Amino acid sequence: MKKILLTAAAFGLVAGYAVTAHATNGYFAHGYSIKNKGMAGAGVAVPLDSMAPATNPALLTDVGSRLDVGLTFFSPRRKYDVAGDPTCTEPGENCPFGLIPGTVHSDSVFFLIPNIGYSRQLNEKSAIGLAVYGNGGMNTDWDTPTFNYVNPQQLPQGSTGVDLMQLFIAPTYAHKLSDKHSVGITPIIAAQFFEAKGVDAFGGFTDSASNQQNPDNLSGNGHDSSYGFGGRIGYLGKLTDQLSVGLSYQTKIYMSEFDDYADLFAEQGDFDIPANWTVGLAFMPTPAVTVAFDVQQIYYGDIDSIANPMMNSAFNGQNFPLYGPLGSNNGAGFEWDDMTIFKIGLQWARSEQWTYRFGYSYGEQPIQETSIMFNILAPGVIEQHATFGFTYTFANASELDFSFAYAFNKDIKGPNPLEMPGKQTIELSMYQWEVGIGYSWKF
């Protein structure tokens, strides 16, 4: 077991540098194991594999002793479009903040996302395990100086974008209170890595600038790291032989600040990971068919650097335009709302060798039109996923897993809030697809 845990931890370090741009439900993934992805992330009441701690740690009592490894090939396709000419074509004291007109596509379109889970059944009632997985999402790579418009005849060089990676290492203990009721607890060790480039033009809007200092911790400082701790608890109840209920709650994960980007994020670089909960039912009309329905709530609105508005609602052209200076305790943010996601999944064990999965999820995207300008950096606008997957079980009981997901195109449009009213509009657009493959060993 020690060897397996060390392997998982090493795999986690690799995962931490590979998990990027996984913006599906905001910047949370729609699922965390290959099996779970095939059901659009539904399954808080369905024991599938040793990645259970990422969904509901109580499920670990029903998955047995196993090792699950997965690799997802993820491809987000993002673009933004600026319509309307800027007020100024040359820099000046009274010029508003115009953007370069046109359509721009993000250059980063392919990512590899690994996951690994291990579980060990201690006895008939208890199990332990470890899951390593990740989030991402605020990843963009615009091959243009988006915010640095000066003169249409002399465009500045450079690119614009951000890169967020989040790694979770989740050791777990689960226990059966009785034959029909299980609970689980997972302390979570989290690490995140962030980089921003091409946002130097916001230097005059920072807390440092308001205190007559240079905003050194705003843009172009490479990847900075942040670490923190949280936890998840879960419950699995088998109400009848056909109906189960699952409950899971993850605390807010309090992270250390991104010191190298203390002039960008509110509260001097604070970027905590929001609390979330999931509740779901699993119904088995026949022993071969399971239908799962989950509801998930993500509290983006509790994280100031994500939830604060961009603009000062009282701005009249004379006072400060942003909600608060960037990096300050009440600094401007991305104005994301809480997100509620509805997921439905179907699992059909067609034979001893073949199991098929289907899923669909919907959640209203969290971005507000009034802050669309900042969200060029983080266009997490996806709302709908359709998924498919299967498992082939070999004679030795090991399993080969496959999943496919398509996230439907979503557009949102709003004004450039730092330009003259009605002068420019910004439209964000994204669709995604991903293919996952995994292998499982049982012992």
Secondary structure, DSSP 8 states (H G I E B T S, - for coil): -HHHHHHHHHHHHHHHHH-----SBTTB-S-SSHHHHHTTT--TT---STTGGGT-GGGGGGS-SEEEEEEEEEEEEEEEEEES--S-SS--TT-------EEEEBS---EEEEEEEEEEE-SSSEEEEEEEEEEE-----BSS-TT----TTS-----BEEEEEEEEEEEEEEEEEETTEEEEEEEEEEEEEEEEES-GGGGGGBHHHHTT---TTSS----EEEEEEEEEEEEEEE-SSSEEEEEEEE--BEE---GGGTTTSHHHH---B--EEEEEEEEEEETTEEEEEEEEEE-GGG-HHHHS-SB-TT--SSS--BSS-BTSTT-----B--EEEEEEEEEEE-SSSEEEEEEEEEE---B-GGGTTGGGS------EEEEEEEEEE-TTS-EEEEEEEEEEEEEEEEE-TTSSTTS-EEEEEEEEEEEEEEEEEE-
